[in-house]
């Protein structure tokens, strides 16, 4: 079937990732069908990578991979977005029952030099239990000073901490040192990358190996932005949360019918609260669909009261 004849948005099968810091909140709060007796830290909702591939779950394109859509039906599904070998975003839902490692992702130049992939990302706090985020530095520090702090075990003394609540959001440009505290349920929208350099991991023991996880201090040091002092949470400008060359993210409070995007532009919709529908496809909190660029019925409608959502688009090339 040609994507030009699609009558509904596309949903995808989530790919669940077991993590030592994960839990079961994706099941208890977002009603995802998790594998039994596993600590699930991440649901990869939309991904186009060699090691992980989203598969369409509904409609006549059921069984098609995201990469097939991206390479064979670019204009019909995604409109006039910039040309890249793979779909450029990776969208996750994260259950951080425990703290994540203190880490950093490389920018373009560092990624090229170190053999990794560049990564900037966005976090929306869908749920929080008296917790915090670790973001940047709380006072200026030199690379040499931080290297010494890592060696003597005092690196956390220099990291900026921010208390967070549900509905907070933050942008994490490549180079920003960061971690999430225990108890955060996050929507993550990121560059299509899986490169992470760990600096500190809370002295945890990996139950599968009986050892502490590998750190990547020397590579991390080459990526960190040491001028990133006391970064702040996002202050929305109306509905706009982030406008970047990688993605634009808006948060909508939906109290009536509204087109997901103009005809010819695709959009990804993530339900945050309440429930909504487009054509015959419904979304509950924590669920996501993709509205193809050429879908004719592109109106998103509230199905309950108190509906809010994230709308993700990619700026045109």
Protein Blocks (a to p, Z undefined) as FASTA:
>chain_A
ZZklpcbdcdddddddddfkbcfklmmmnopacdehiacfbdcfbdcdfkbccddfedjk
goiafklmmmmmmmmmnopadcdfbdfbdcdddddfbacdddddddfklmmmnopacddd
ddddfbdehiaddehjfbdcdfklmmmmmmnopmmmmpccddddehiacdddehiacddd
ehiacdddddddfbdcdfbgghpacfklopacdddfkmmmmmpcfklghiacdddehjbf
bdcfkbccdddddfbdcdfbdehiacddddfbhcddehjbccdehiacdddfklmblcdc
dfbehiacdddddddZZ
